[in-house]
């Protein structure tokens, strides 16, 4: 495996083989769990770093960040 400056991660060949064997529904479920984990970690981080924000403000910022600014 070769890492380039712009390359963030490389999937190991064994892991790629495992993922290829998953059904589309299983791959979507994995993706959703990863997204939910990112959302939960971001919520915790923002809540700790911005204690003055309401829950609505936190949720708005999470939506903005996870949508790359579209929301």
C-alpha atoms as one frame of an Amber mdcrd trajectory, in Angstrom:
protein
   0.000   0.000   0.000   1.192   3.456  -0.873   0.216   6.602   0.987   0.029
   9.858  -0.904  -0.110  13.318   0.682  -3.788  13.654  -0.184  -4.684  10.153
   0.914  -6.295   9.959   4.330  -6.529   6.223   4.796  -5.927   2.955   3.043
  -8.241  -0.008   3.416  -6.358  -3.185   4.161  -6.872  -5.871   1.497  -8.369
  -8.282   4.050 -10.830  -5.638   5.245 -11.747  -4.757   1.658 -12.508  -8.431
   1.034 -14.746  -8.580   4.117 -16.612  -5.445   3.041 -17.103  -6.810  -0.481
 -18.858  -9.845   1.000 -21.403  -7.693   2.848 -24.838  -7.200   1.371 -25.816
  -3.695   0.293 -28.070  -3.445   3.371 -25.186  -4.431   5.657 -22.901  -1.838
   4.066 -25.562   0.862   4.454 -26.030  -0.142   8.119 -22.268   0.145   8.693
 -22.229   3.567   7.053 -25.162   4.767   9.148 -23.508   3.563  12.370 -20.328
   5.433  11.421 -22.355   8.590  10.684 -24.260   8.272  13.994 -20.993   7.811
  15.902 -19.538  10.922  14.247 -22.698  12.881  15.110 -22.568  11.722  18.752
 -18.864  12.565  19.104 -19.428  15.976  17.548 -22.361  16.630  19.895 -20.208
  15.755  22.929 -17.344  17.903  21.705 -19.527  20.916  20.981 -21.455  20.578
  24.234 -18.172  20.591  26.176 -16.575  23.400  24.188 -19.720  25.590  23.945
 -21.581  25.105  27.250 -23.512  28.338  26.682 -25.206  26.976  23.536 -28.719
  25.562  23.714 -29.435  22.074  22.438 -31.055  23.630  19.368 -27.868  25.598
  18.617 -25.784  22.452  19.052 -27.999  20.476  16.704 -27.930  23.268  14.122
 -24.121  23.368  14.213 -23.897  19.581  13.933 -26.197  19.662  10.884 -24.109
  22.434   9.329 -20.852  20.561   9.831 -22.111  17.154   8.722 -23.706  18.674
   5.613 -20.504  20.567   4.748 -22.271  23.883   5.246 -25.303  23.207   3.067
 -27.698  23.373   6.035
